[in-house]
Every structure is written in C-alpha cells, then in structure tokens.
Amino acid sequence: MPILEAAPAKLNLALHVTGRRADGYHLLDSLVAFAGMGDRVMLEPGPLSLRIDGPFAAGLSTENNLCLHAARLAGGEAAIRLTKNLPVASGIGGGSADAAAVLRGLARMGQPMPHHPERLGADVPVCIGSRPARMQGVGEIVTPLPPLPAIPLVLVNPGVAVSTPQVFAAMERRENDPLPPIPPFTGLADLADWLAATRNDLEAPAQAIAPLIGQVLKALRATGAAFARMSGSGATCFGLFDTAERASISATVLKQHGWWAVATELAPPPAPR
C-alpha cells in the first residue's frame, strides 16, 4: 500500500536571531507551530524517483529537490509523489516539510532516520515532528512544547520572491536577545499577548527588500487579525483570528488583491494513512 505523509506548513510564530557562528550560520531561537494544511507526500516501493503535481508544481525540479536529497541522506529508495499545495520559497518551510515527510515515510518503510537532518536545512529537524516546538541553534536543537490551541489562522503570500541569504545579509543586528520563557497557552488572547513581546528579526530586512510584505501585514490587521507577523524569511505572513468565520472572510478579501491566501488553523498534522 502507498504510504501517505502530510507536510504541514511551518510557522515561525516568533523568530529571534541570537548570533552568528564562525562558519557563517546564524543562531536562531524560534517558537514554531504548524498549520492544518500543507503539501502531501506519497511513497511507494521502487527505485528512487520523484513526481510533482499540485497548484505550485510548475518550475520545481524533479532532479534537484529536497525530497530526493532527503531520501539519499537516509540511504533509502522509493517512488515519491509530491503534491505541492504551498508556495515555493515562501518562509513556511514547504521544502523542509516535504523532506521531513519523506524521512518519516521511509522510516515507516523500515529505513532509519539519518543523523544530522539539519544538513538538509535548518527547518528539517522541527518539521520531522511537525508539532509545536522551540527551535534553537542552527535548527538542530528542538524542544517539544505542549499542543497549541486550534486558533483560526490565515496564511497570505503576495507572490514576491525573497532570497533568504539576502534577508540575512540585510540585517543590521545579529546579536539579539533570545525568546522569553514560553508559557502554556490557553487561547488567542494569551498567545497574542506573548507574541507581542517577541519579534521576527527577519521581518524588517525582508520588508526593506520587498515592501509589499508590509502591505500584507496591514491588510491582515485591517480584516480583523488579532495578531499578524511574517513567518521565517518571508514573504508569507500569518494572521491569528478569534473565529473561523472571520478568518475565512479575511482570506476571501485578501485573495482579491491577487495574493495567495488560505484560511486554516493552528493544528497538529493529520494522522498518516
């Protein structure tokens, strides 16, 4: 039977850059959560291969892809089918989530998880669990956290490409404070209050490169988001809402700008099938 793995969108609800190693890699401290939607990966026995479909399949390589790199790092083989529902290179961990889904699928086929999955990308270790976590170091330190409330959520991407290395290069300060202690959250109000005392240190340099990100954040707040922020290095932004109805209305309005927008929620990944 085919093995199906969800690859949910990853959100950096807060992202502090706390330093830079001698090798150039930046040190991070991030509260990571996952959305109730994302890509999907299917694995079947066979020689290593990759097929890609879905609304964001165009332009993706079936030869130089993190799904294949993940399988090779694990030393496994499978016929992989990736359904690409998330925008590419958009700050919500699509490629990393896909690679993590391949690793989980291969593990279900009997292939051990590889050591140092962060070699595939800083987000891959946290995406393997696809559950709320504090991510530190260069992504290799993952501390699981209690589940977050299923808060309605809107993801918005304005369709502009933002280079992650360019965003890091544009930072004015790399030695920043880590996250404050992370308490358990019971709902939107206390999560939004805690997030208001944190930052995404990549948001300002990303906005300098792509000012449209600022317009997306303003639009989210104008359509009722209790809290809005850019995720990762952008350009995808998220808004937290008090009801699913308001989130759905916001997504509908934001699509009228020609942006990709979807209403979902903070949620654990769907169970494998």
C-alpha positions in Angstrom: 0.0 0.0 0.0 1.2 3.6 -0.7 2.5 5.5 2.4 1.0 9.0 2.7 2.6 11.7 4.8 1.3 15.2 5.4 3.8 18.0 5.1 2.1 20.8 7.0 3.1 24.4 6.6 5.6 25.5 9.3 5.1 28.9 11.0 7.7 30.8 12.9 5.4 32.5 15.3 8.4 34.2 16.8 11.9 34.2 15.4 14.9 35.8 17.2 18.4 35.8 15.6 20.7 35.5 18.6 24.2 35.3 16.9 26.3 34.0 14.1 28.8 31.2 14.1 32.3 31.4 12.7 31.1 29.3 9.7 28.5 32.0 8.9 25.4 30.1 10.0 23.0 32.2 12.1 21.8 31.1 15.5 18.1 31.1 16.0 15.6 31.0 18.8 12.1 30.4 17.4 8.6 29.3 18.5 7.5 27.0 15.7 3.9 25.8 15.1 2.2 24.1 12.2 -0.9 24.8 10.2 -3.7 22.5 9.4 -2.9 22.5 5.7 0.2 21.9 3.6 1.8 19.7 1.0 1.3 15.9 0.7 3.9 13.2 0.0 3.2 9.7 -1.1 5.8 6.9 -1.2 5.7 3.6 -2.9 8.4 0.8 -3.1 10.6 1.2 -6.1 13.8 2.9 -7.4 14.2 6.5 -6.2 12.2 8.8 -8.3 10.1 12.0 -7.9 6.8 13.2 -9.5 5.4 16.6 -8.6 1.8 17.8 -9.0 -0.4 20.3 -7.4 -1.0 24.1 -7.8 2.6 25.1 -7.2 4.3 22.3 -9.1 5.4 24.4 -12.0 9.1 25.2 -12.1 10.1 22.7 -9.4 12.9 20.3 -10.4 12.3 16.6 -10.2 16.1 16.0 -10.2 17.4 18.6 -7.7 14.8 18.6 -5.0 14.9 18.3 -1.2 12.7 15.2 -1.3 15.4 13.4 -3.3 18.2 14.8 -1.1 16.3 13.5 2.0 16.0 10.0 0.6 19.7 9.9 -0.3 20.7 11.2 3.1 18.6 8.4 4.7 20.0 5.8 2.2 16.5 4.8 1.2 14.7 4.4 -2.1 11.1 4.9 -3.0 8.9 6.3 -5.8 7.9 9.7 -4.4 5.0 11.8 -5.4 4.8 15.3 -4.1 1.6 17.3 -4.2 2.7 20.9 -3.9 0.0 23.0 -2.3 2.2 25.6 -0.7 4.0 28.5 -2.4 7.7 27.8 -3.1 10.5 29.5 -1.1 7.9 31.4 1.0 9.1 31.2 4.6 6.7 28.5 5.7 9.0 25.5 5.4 7.5 23.9 2.3 10.7 22.2 1.0 11.8 21.3 4.5 8.4 19.9 5.4 8.4 17.8 2.2 11.9 16.5 3.0 10.8 15.7 6.6 7.7 13.9 5.2 10.0 11.7 3.0 12.1 10.9 6.0 9.1 9.9 8.1 7.7 7.8 5.2 11.0 6.0 4.7 11.1 5.3 8.4 7.7 3.6 8.2 9.2 1.6 5.3 12.0 0.4 7.7 14.7 2.9 6.9 16.3 4.5 9.9 16.2 8.3 10.4 19.5 9.8 9.3 21.8 11.6 11.7 22.0 15.4 11.5 18.9 16.0 9.3 19.7 19.7 9.7 22.2 19.2 6.9 19.1 19.3 4.6 18.1 22.7 6.0 17.6 24.4 9.4 13.8 23.7 9.4 14.0 19.9 8.7 14.5 18.7 12.3 11.5 20.6 13.6 9.4 19.6 10.6 10.1 15.9 11.3 8.0 16.2 14.4 5.6 18.7 12.9 4.4 19.7 16.3 4.8 22.9 18.4 8.4 23.3 19.5 11.2 25.7 20.4 13.9 25.6 17.7 17.3 26.8 18.6 20.9 26.7 17.4 21.0 26.3 13.6 17.9 24.2 13.8 19.3 21.1 15.4 18.0 21.9 18.9 14.3 21.1 19.0 12.4 21.2 22.3 8.8 19.9 22.0 6.1 22.0 23.6 2.5 21.3 24.6 -0.1 21.5 21.9 -1.3 25.0 21.0 -5.0 25.9 20.9 -6.6 25.3 17.5 -6.7 29.1 16.7 -8.1 30.1 13.3 -5.4 31.3 11.0 -4.9 32.9 7.6 -1.8 32.5 5.5 -1.0 35.0 2.9 1.7 35.2 0.2 1.8 38.2 -2.1 3.7 36.3 -4.8 7.1 38.0 -4.4 10.3 36.1 -4.2 12.5 36.9 -1.2 16.0 35.4 -1.0 16.8 34.1 2.5 20.6 34.8 2.2 19.7 38.3 1.0 17.4 38.9 4.0 20.1 37.7 6.5 22.7 39.9 4.8 20.4 42.9 5.2 20.2 42.5 9.0 21.6 45.4 10.9 22.0 43.5 14.2 22.7 39.8 14.7 23.3 39.6 18.5 19.7 39.8 19.8 18.0 38.6 23.0 16.6 35.0 23.0 12.9 34.3 23.4 11.3 35.0 26.8 10.1 31.9 28.7 7.4 30.1 26.8 4.3 29.5 28.9 1.4 27.2 28.1 -1.2 28.9 26.0 -5.0 28.5 26.5 -6.3 30.6 23.7 -5.8 33.5 21.3 -5.6 36.3 23.9 -2.6 34.9 25.9 -0.8 33.7 22.7 -1.2 37.1 21.1 -0.1 38.9 24.2 3.0 36.8 24.5 3.8 37.2 20.8 3.5 41.0 21.1 6.6 40.8 23.4 8.6 38.9 20.8 9.9 39.6 17.3 10.7 38.2 13.9 14.1 39.6 13.4 14.0 38.9 9.7 10.8 40.9 9.1 12.3 44.4 8.9 15.1 43.4 6.4 12.6 41.4 4.4 10.3 44.4 4.2 13.2 46.6 3.0 13.7 44.1 0.2 10.0 43.6 -0.6 7.8 46.4 0.8 4.7 44.5 -0.3 5.1 42.4 2.8 4.2 45.5 4.9 1.0 45.9 2.8 0.1 42.2 3.5 0.5 42.7 7.3 -1.6 45.9 7.2 -4.3 44.1 5.2 -4.4 41.2 7.7 -4.9 43.6 10.6 -7.5 45.6 8.6 -9.5 42.4 8.0 -9.6 41.5 11.7 -6.4 39.7 12.7 -5.7 39.9 16.4 -2.1 39.4 15.6 -0.1 39.4 12.3 3.5 38.7 11.5 5.8 37.5 8.7 6.9 33.8 9.0 10.5 32.8 8.6 12.4 34.9 6.0 9.1 35.7 4.1 7.3 36.5 2.2 4.4 34.6 3.7 2.6 36.3 6.6 0.1 34.9 9.0 -2.8 36.3 10.9 -4.5 34.9 14.0 -8.3 35.3 14.3 -10.9 34.8 17.0 -13.3 32.8 14.8 -13.0 30.6 11.8 -15.7 32.7 10.1 -13.6 35.9 10.4 -10.6 34.1 9.1 -12.5 32.8 6.1 -13.8 36.3 5.3 -10.3 37.7 5.6 -8.8 35.1 3.2 -11.6 35.9 0.7 -10.9 39.6 0.9 -7.1 39.2 0.6 -7.4 37.0 -2.5 -9.0 40.0 -4.2 -5.5 41.6 -4.2 -4.3 38.7 -6.4 -2.5 37.2 -3.4 -2.4 33.5 -2.3 -4.5 33.4 0.8 -6.0 30.4 2.7 -7.9 30.1 6.0 -6.8 27.2 8.2 -5.9 26.8 11.9 -3.0 26.0 14.2 -3.2 22.3 14.4 -1.3 19.0 14.8 -0.5 17.2 11.5 -3.1 14.8 10.1 -2.5 11.2 11.1 -0.7 9.2 8.5 -2.9 7.0 6.3 
